[in-house]
Each structure stands twice: as C-alpha cells, then as structure tokens.
C-alpha cells in the first residue's frame, strides 16, 4: 500500500521529529521562491537545494556564504565563477552538466556574460540559512578565516 502526505504538510520540521521513511517529492512548479528541498519545504535538517536563474549580462557582488559549502550544477547557460587564488583573479567558465564546489568562507562572484541567454543552476548547500556576506573585493581565503 502506498501512502501520501497531505498536501502542504511538512513532516519532520523540528529537530525532535525524524524525516520519516518516505521520499519527499517537490514538483517543478512547487518551489518556495528558489528553495526546492529545505527545512521549510520537506523538513530537511542539513541540506538545502534550490534553483537559481541569473539573467543575461549580469553579475553578483563579491561575497561568501559563511560556514556553508555550496555545490552547484549548471543546467543551462555558461556561468563564470570568479575567485582569487592569492596571486590573481581566477575565472572558471562552466557549461551545462558541469559541477562546482564553493568551500566555506571563499569570496567569489558569479557572472553571466551572455547578452541573450540566462544561466540556470541547481544549488545545494549545507545550511538552511541564506547566508550571503558581501565583501568589498575578492581575496584569498587564509587559514585564519573561521572554518
């Protein structure tokens, strides 16, 4: 026998309630803003996943995501991820099907240089909080940075 949760129910949203023994399904039109899998949508505790679209000819500010790791999967477009390796600015151009990891506290920015095509990425991170710390410039992460 197959059972289904009531629409809108979110089992396992507090630390005392387990996620249960079922697979949670979030359909493409049911995202909560950018969030697909989160504490608020399916009751996850340690994982956040969402879909982000960056418009043509756009760039984020320089920032990092605190103690959160971010895994990125490129769905479409050709985003450019920019960070500093201690000597120079490094630019990584990604393509559909590519994966990237942004470690905790690493200052970076995302760019979409294409004037016509948006970039669509799936992001997974290791915190529920939408941490984004803007920094005035890119710099190399040092061992003194909190880990």
Backbone torsions as a table, in degrees:
resi	resn	phi	psi	omega
1	UNK	NA	135.8	178.2
2	UNK	-101.0	134.6	176.3
3	UNK	-116.8	152.5	-179.9
4	UNK	-129.2	144.4	174.6
5	UNK	-71.8	153.0	175.6
6	UNK	-63.9	141.7	176.6
7	UNK	-54.8	136.0	178.8
8	UNK	83.8	-7.0	179.0
9	UNK	-82.3	146.6	-179.1
10	UNK	-131.6	82.9	-179.9
11	UNK	-67.0	147.1	174.6
12	UNK	80.0	29.7	-177.1
13	UNK	-86.7	-10.0	173.9
14	UNK	-115.4	165.1	-173.6
15	UNK	-66.0	-19.3	-177.9
16	UNK	-86.6	-13.4	-178.3
17	UNK	-107.3	123.8	179.4
18	UNK	-70.8	160.1	177.6
19	UNK	-63.8	-18.1	-179.8
20	UNK	93.1	-173.7	-175.6
21	UNK	-114.5	41.7	179.4
22	UNK	-133.0	158.1	175.3
23	UNK	-85.1	134.5	179.1
24	UNK	-97.4	133.8	-176.3
25	UNK	-118.8	120.9	175.3
26	UNK	-115.1	113.6	-178.7
27	UNK	-74.3	158.8	-173.8
28	UNK	-56.1	-32.6	-179.8
29	UNK	-88.0	3.8	-175.0
30	UNK	-106.5	13.3	179.4
31	UNK	-63.4	147.8	176.3
32	UNK	-98.8	90.1	-170.6
33	UNK	69.0	-117.5	176.0
34	UNK	-91.4	-17.6	-170.8
35	UNK	-78.7	129.8	173.7
36	UNK	-105.3	-56.4	179.0
37	UNK	-115.1	116.9	-178.6
38	UNK	-157.8	176.7	174.2
39	UNK	-59.9	-36.9	-178.6
40	UNK	-76.2	-29.7	-176.8
41	UNK	-92.3	-41.5	-176.3
42	UNK	-131.4	0.8	178.5
43	UNK	85.0	16.3	179.1
44	UNK	-66.2	150.4	-176.3
45	UNK	-104.0	-38.5	-172.5
46	UNK	-118.2	-6.9	-174.6
47	UNK	-121.8	137.1	170.6
48	UNK	-127.6	133.1	174.4
49	UNK	-134.8	143.1	179.0
50	UNK	-158.6	174.0	-178.5
51	UNK	-114.1	130.2	-179.4
52	UNK	-127.8	136.6	175.9
53	UNK	-118.2	127.0	175.8
54	UNK	-106.2	126.0	-176.7
55	UNK	-67.7	163.6	176.5
56	UNK	-55.5	149.6	176.3
57	UNK	51.1	50.0	-178.7
58	UNK	-128.5	162.9	175.4
59	UNK	-152.2	145.0	173.2
60	UNK	-82.1	171.1	170.8
61	UNK	-77.3	170.4	173.4
62	UNK	-71.7	132.1	-176.0
63	UNK	-161.1	169.9	167.9
64	UNK	-137.8	171.8	-174.6
65	UNK	-114.7	34.8	177.1
66	UNK	58.1	-139.4	-176.0
67	UNK	-78.5	0.3	-177.1
68	UNK	-83.0	134.5	166.3
69	UNK	-81.6	149.5	175.6
70	UNK	-129.4	125.5	172.6
71	UNK	-105.3	136.2	-174.5
72	UNK	-127.8	134.0	174.2
73	UNK	-119.6	126.1	-178.1
74	UNK	-86.1	117.0	178.3
75	UNK	-85.0	-48.5	179.7
76	UNK	-152.9	160.2	-177.9
77	UNK	87.2	-174.5	-176.0
78	UNK	-136.0	74.1	-178.6
79	UNK	-68.7	153.2	175.5
80	UNK	-116.1	125.2	177.9
81	UNK	-105.0	126.8	-172.9
82	UNK	-120.5	131.0	175.0
83	UNK	-146.7	176.5	-178.8
84	UNK	-115.3	129.6	-178.0
85	UNK	-94.6	9.3	-179.4
86	UNK	100.3	-21.3	177.2
87	UNK	-113.6	-41.6	-176.3
88	UNK	-154.8	167.5	174.5
89	UNK	-72.2	134.4	179.2
90	UNK	-113.3	133.0	-179.5
91	UNK	-118.1	121.8	178.2
92	UNK	-111.6	115.6	175.3
93	UNK	-91.7	122.2	-178.7
94	UNK	-105.3	161.2	-176.8
95	UNK	-131.9	161.5	178.4
96	UNK	-51.0	132.5	-178.2
97	UNK	95.6	-12.1	179.5
98	UNK	-79.2	152.7	174.4
99	UNK	-118.5	147.3	175.7
100	UNK	-136.9	151.9	173.7
101	UNK	-120.7	127.8	172.1
102	UNK	-109.7	110.8	-179.1
103	UNK	-68.1	164.5	178.0
104	UNK	-56.8	143.2	173.7
105	UNK	64.8	6.2	-179.2
106	UNK	-82.1	114.9	177.4
107	UNK	-66.1	136.6	-178.0
108	UNK	-159.3	175.3	170.1
109	UNK	-148.0	154.5	176.1
110	UNK	-109.8	138.5	178.7
111	UNK	-127.3	148.0	169.3
112	UNK	-124.8	95.4	-175.8
113	UNK	-77.1	-12.4	-176.8
114	UNK	-69.4	128.1	-178.0
115	UNK	-76.9	-10.8	-174.0
116	UNK	-120.8	-31.4	-171.0
117	UNK	-107.7	129.1	173.8
118	UNK	-72.2	161.7	173.2
119	UNK	-103.7	134.4	175.3
120	UNK	-123.0	125.7	179.1
121	UNK	-131.7	151.6	169.9
122	UNK	-102.2	130.2	-178.6
123	UNK	-116.8	135.1	171.2
124	UNK	-119.7	135.8	178.0
125	UNK	-137.5	164.2	-172.3
126	UNK	-100.9	27.2	174.9
127	UNK	-148.0	153.4	176.7
128	UNK	-84.2	-22.1	-177.1
129	UNK	-79.7	139.4	177.9
130	UNK	-81.4	70.6	-176.1
131	UNK	-75.1	124.1	172.5
132	UNK	-145.4	109.9	-178.5
133	UNK	-106.5	110.0	179.2
134	UNK	-72.3	140.2	177.6
135	UNK	-127.8	150.1	-175.4
136	UNK	-69.8	-25.3	180.0
137	UNK	-154.2	163.6	175.8
138	UNK	-79.2	141.8	178.0
139	UNK	-149.5	159.9	179.5
140	UNK	-73.2	136.3	174.4
141	UNK	-69.9	129.6	179.9
142	UNK	-108.0	166.8	-180.0
143	UNK	-64.5	-21.3	178.5
144	UNK	-72.7	-18.7	179.3
145	UNK	-63.1	143.7	179.0
146	UNK	-62.0	138.9	179.9
147	UNK	-110.8	NA	NA
